[in-house]
């Protein structure tokens, strides 16, 4: 088996430092100035380790340096370098060139986010592809639910494929609060969909007032002197409206006693607050995917999760029903932190309404 690997080295840089994305050299430079740590290499290596355990004979065909070779070395797999990027700073053109250079492989793995998925699609890949989630935004349906799931899916690939969607998202509009993802195209992925995250869906099917009903319940349960870190999402924005506050679209804001304590916090700022006072995380569920942690809210890092007094999960009944019994998912980047949240969590679904729902690490083996 020959598996291609392309890594976008800057994928995910902007998440923990509250930049809502990583597209563009200016954003990437700003992220590094704010202390962002590249994570795509490690997530690609995790996928390769999961592949190697199941298919130790597999050969990884990849790109020199941080675009793949570094991850293959870290994972200890058999690999060969067949392409070298032009310069030290890589971009969309390098991804497209790498797709062409890798040639005929059984399956092409790429580590990044939605922007990387669009670059891969633009290159017109001949083999089927599978995304290793490493970006801030992972709304496309061509990604596995976790790096480990990507490796396991690659190892079990039997040649059968299905179509999966790639979405386009204007990152500037995204930062301003206008999500507006649209279908960009489709790619072929392994046919077994159990380990794929699926495309993010909205909450348009929810009856009017559902978010407001949930928001009233959350506000009524808030305790004096306790801080609440409100993650991104339409439902958490409704919590802000119920408090009479205008929250940061797609950011993480911290409130206490009905007032805004900190706006659009970075992971480091949130950690400082959580370590200095009792703080709860208030998190919404991504429709269609079921993610609670790890998709667009990387400020809730493993060390922040450890410092929080607890989490409150919000979702409409329609959003939970659309999951079809699939669990809620956590993908913080640390399997131990994810496992600590596994079990059942109480999900607020309306005013005086809640349900216990299963939650698990996205790296847990799926049947």
N, C-alpha and C positions, 0 to 999 in steps of 0.2 A: 504494500500500500504506500502510495506517495501522497503526502499532504502538503499543500502549499501554505505558507504563512507570510502575512504582511501585517506589520504593526505600525500604527500611527503613533509616534513617540510622544506627541503633545496631547493626545486624546485625554479628556477628563481634567486637564490642568485647572480650568476655571471653576470647577464645582465647589470645592471646599472653601475657596476664597470669594465666594458670592458673586462670580462674574457670569453665571448662568450659561456658560459655554466656553469653547476654546478656539473658535474659528478666527483666523487672522493673526498675523505676527504681532500686532500691537497688543491684542488681548493676551496672547501667550507671554509676551514680555512682561506685561502688567501682572499676570498671575505669578510668574516667577519672582517678581519684586515683592509680592505679598506673601511669599513663602510657600507657594504651591509645590507639591512633590509629584513628579511624574509617576503614573501608576500603570500605564498600559503595558510596559515590559513585564511587570510582575504578574499581571492578569493573563497575559499571553502565555507566560511560563506555566501558570497553574493549569491552563487548558492543555498544554503539551504534556504535563505530568500525568493528567488523567488519561490522555491518549496512550502514553507510554505504558502505563500499568496494564492496559487492556490489549494493546497491540505493540509490544516491544520491538517488533521487527519493522515497524513503520518508519519510512524515511521522510524527513521534513525538508522540503525545498524552499529556500527563503532568501531574504535580502540581507546584505551586509549591515553590521552595526546595530543601531537601535531599531531599525525597521524589521527585525526578526532574528538575526543571528544572536544577539545578546540574550533573547528569551530562550532560544534553543540551547545555548550554553548553560543557562541557569537551570533548565529543566533536565539536562543530561541526556538528551535524545540524539539519535543519529540524524545528521543534517548535512546539507550541502548548500553553499552560497552560489546563486546563479545570477545575481544582479547587485550592482552597487549604485546608490543614489549619487547624483551629480555633485552635491555640496553637503556641508554639515547641517544645514537647516532644510528640513524636508517639508513638502506641502502636497497639495492635491495632485500636481503633475507627477510627483514621484510615486504616489500610489497608483496612478493610472499606468505609468511606465512599468511598475513592478508586476501588475496583473499581466501585462503582455509578456514580460520576461519569464515569468514562472511557467508559462506554457501548459502542457498537458499534465495536469495532476488529477488525482481521483477526487479531491475535495480541496477547496481553497478556504482556509481560515483567515479572517482579518480581525484585528483587534482595534476597536475605536468606538465611535458613536454614529449618529445618523449622518453626519457629514462625511465620514469615511465610507459609509455604505453607499452614499450617492457617488463618491469618486470611483468606487469599485464598479458600480453599475455603469457609469459613464465609459469605463474601459471596455465594456462588452465582454465579460468573462466567459470563456468557453466551458469550464467545469462548473458544477454546482458550488455554492458558497455557503458559509456559515459564519455569523458574526460572534466574536468574543466581546461581551459588553465591557467597554472601558471608557466610554464617553460620559459627559454630563447628561446629555439627552440620548435616550435609547428607546425611541418610540416606534421604530420600524419593526416589522414582524420577522425579519431575517436573523435576529439575534437569539442565541441560547439564553436561558434564564440566568446562567452564571458561567464563569470560566470552566469550572469543573464539568458542568453539563455540556459545554461545547466540546470538551475533550472526549467525554463519554459518547456523545452523539457521533463524533467523527470516527471513533473506534468501531461503532456499530453500524456505520453507513454501508448499505448493501447495494447501492446504485439507484435505488428508487428515489424519485424527487417529487417535489410539489412546488407550487408558486408561492412566494411570500412578498409582502409589500415593503417598499422603501419609501419613506416619507421625506418631504422637503419642509424645512423650517427656516424662516428668515430669522437669523440669530439676533439682529438688531431689534426687530419687532418683538422677539421672544424676551429680550432684556427689558423692554418697555411694558411687558405684560400681555402682549398680543400673541397667543400661542399659535393659532392658525396653521397647524400642520396640514399639508395636502399630499395627495398621492403623487410620488415622483416617478415610480415605475415598479417593476417586479423583477425578482431574481429567482433562480432555482435553488432550493435548499433540500436537505435530506427529508424524506417523506414522513419519518416518525416525528410527529409534532409535539410529543409529550415534553421534550426538553426545550422547546422554543417558546419565547415569551409572548409571541403574538403582537399585533399592532395595538398601540394605545388607542382607546376609544373615549369619547366624551361622555357627558352626563345628560345628554339631551332627552333621554328616555325617562328621566326622573320627573315626577309630578311637580308642578310649580310649588315653591315653598318648602321643598324637602331640605335644601341646604339651610334655610332660615330656621326650620324646626330643629335640626341638629345643632345649629349655633346656639339657640336658646338653651338647649340642654347642657352644652359645654359651659356657657357663661354661668348658668345656675349652679354648676358644680365647682366653680373656681373658689379656692380657699384664700382668705385674707393672708397677705404676706408671702404668698407662694408665687413664683415666676412660672410662666408658661411660654414655651418656645413654639410658635406657630409656623409649621412648615408650609411649603407652597401648595396651591390648590384652590379651586373655587369654593370648596366647603370651608376651608380655614379663612378665606377672605370674608365669608359670611359671618364667621365668628368676630372678625374685626368690626364689621358693620354693626353687629349686635352690641359691641362695646362702644360704638361711636368713634371708632378709629379707622383711619385709612392705612391699611397695611401695604407692604411692598409686594407688588405682583411677582410671583415666582421666587420670592426671597424668603428668608426666615427672620421673623420679628419676634421680640420677646416682650411680653406684657406682664404687669403685676398690679393688682388692686385697681384694675380698670384703666390703667394708664400705660402708655408705650414706654418701656424701659430701655430698649435698644432696637434700632432699625437695621434691617438688611445685614445681619451679622455674618461674619466669617466663622469657620470652624473654630479657630483659636479664640475668638471673642465669645462664642457660645460656650466653649469649654471653661473659660474663666468665670463666666456667670454661673454655670452649673456647679462649679466647685466652691463658689462663694455663698450660695444660697440654695434653698430647696427649689428645684426646677423640674417641671414635667414637660415632655415633648408632646405636641398635639399634631398628629400626622394623618393625612388623607390617603386613600387608596387610589392607585392609578387604574382607571377603568380598562377592562379588557386584559390587563396584565396581572393585577393583584399585588403589585409591589407597594410596600409600606416604607422601606428603607433602601436607598441605593440608586434611585432614579430621579435625578434633578434635585435631591436634597442631601448632597454629600457632606453638608455641614454636620449632619448627624453621623459622625465618624465613630469607630469603635470606642475610642476613649471618651467621647461625649456620651455615648450610650451608657457606658459604665458609670459616668458621673451623674446621670439623670436619676431622679427619684422614681420615675416611671414614665410610661407613654400612654397617651389616649389616642385611639384610632377612630377615624370618622369615615363613614360610607353610607350612601343611601341603600335601602333594601334592594333597589333595582340593580345597583352596581354589584352587590354581593351575589344576587341571583344570576347575573350574567356570567359569573365565574363558573357556574355549573358544578359547584362542589369542590373546585380546585382551591388549594390553600392560599392564604396570603403569603407573601414572600419577603425575605430580608436578604439583602446583598450588600453588606457594609464593607466588604473587602477582608474581613477577619472571620474565618469560620467559627472560632470560639465565641466571638461576640454574637454572631448570628444564631448559634446553637443556644445561647443563653436566653434568647427571646422565643425559642421554639416551644410549642405547646398549644395553648388556647389563649386568645386575647378577647377582652370585651370590646365590641365595636358599637359605638353610638350611632344609631340609625334614625333617631328622631327624638322629639321631646318626650321624655319618660319612656323611651324605647331603646333597647340595646339587645345584642345577641352575642353569645360566645361563638367564636369562629377560630378555626385552626390556622395557625401561623407556623411557618417553618423556614429554615435556611434554604436559600435558592440553590445551594450546593448539595443539598440532600438528594440522594438517588431517587429519581422519579420512576414510577412504574409505567 
